[in-house]
Amino acid sequence: MSTNRVSIDLNADLGEGFGRWTLTDDEELLSVVTSANVACGFHAGDAATMRRVCELAAARGVRIGAQVSYRDLAGFGRRSMDVPAAELAAEVAYQIGALEVFARAAGSRVAYVKPHGALYNRVVGDAEQAAAVVEGVRLAGRTLPVLGLPGSRLHEAAAAAGLPVVTEAFGDRAYRSDGSLLPRGQEGAVVTDPAEVVERSVALARLGTVTAHGGASVSVRARSLCLHGDTPGAVELARRVRASLESSGVRVEAFV
C-alpha cells in the first residue's frame, strides 16, 4: 500500500425522518462525518428536522449538503419515476432553497448538492434528467458542487454548466464491473459485514479501487466516501471506518 498521504471526505444521509418518525441517528453521525447530506422533504425530512440537523451540523463544523430527491415520501425516494425535466428542475431548486433557509439561520450555508435514491441512480445514465438536476442547481442561484458517481451523466452536465463536480464512492454498496452500483433489488447489493465495509472503505480511499460483484477489481477514484445512516449499527460502523482510515494514514476532511 502506498505511503503517500491522501485525504477523503466522509458523507452521510441525515435528517431522514418525518414528524415523530426517525430513521437516522443524526447527532451521533455528525460526530463522525465531515459532510451531511440533509433530506429536503421530498423523500424524507420536514422543516423541524431540517432546522435541527442544520443547527447540529453548523455547531460541529460539518458541511451541509442538499440531498434532493424525486417527490416520493411513501417510497423513500427509491422508486423509479418519470418527471418532466422542467418540473424536476423546479423541484430541485425548491429543495435547495428550503434547506438554505435553515442552513443560513444556523450560521452556515448549503455547500453542495447530492441526489438521493432513484434520482441518484437515474442521473448516472440519463442525460435529460441529469441536465434537469443541474438546471435546478442553477435555478437556486448558486454554482454549488455536485456530488455523484465518477463518469456519470450528472457530472458531465454539471461540468458543462460550470459547476464543480465531486466524485463519490460507497464502502457498503456492491459495484458492477463498469463502476456503477449493483441495484438494491439484487442479492448482495448492500455489503453488511462490518469488517468488509471497513476494508473496502480503506481500499477506496488509499488505492482508488474496489472489488466488484463477481470479483473484478474496479477503479473508483473518489473525493468523498458515503456512509449510509439508515443501516443497523450505522454509528458504530461509521466510527470504525473513520478510525481505520486515519490509522492507515488517510486524512479525513471535507471537500469544500
Secondary structure, DSSP 8 states (H G I E B T S, - for coil): ---S-EEEEEEEEE---BTTB--S-HHHHTTT-SEEEEE-SSSS--HHHHHHHHHHHHHHT-EEEEEE--S-TTTTT-S-----HHHHHHHHHHHHHHHHHHHHHTT--EEEEEE-HHHHHHHHH-HHHHHHHHHHHHHTT----EEE-TT-HHHHHHHHTT--EEEEEESSB-B-TTS-B--TTSTT-B---HHHHHHHHHHHHHHSEEE-TTS-EEE---SEEE--SSSTTHHHHHHHHHHHHHHTTEEE----
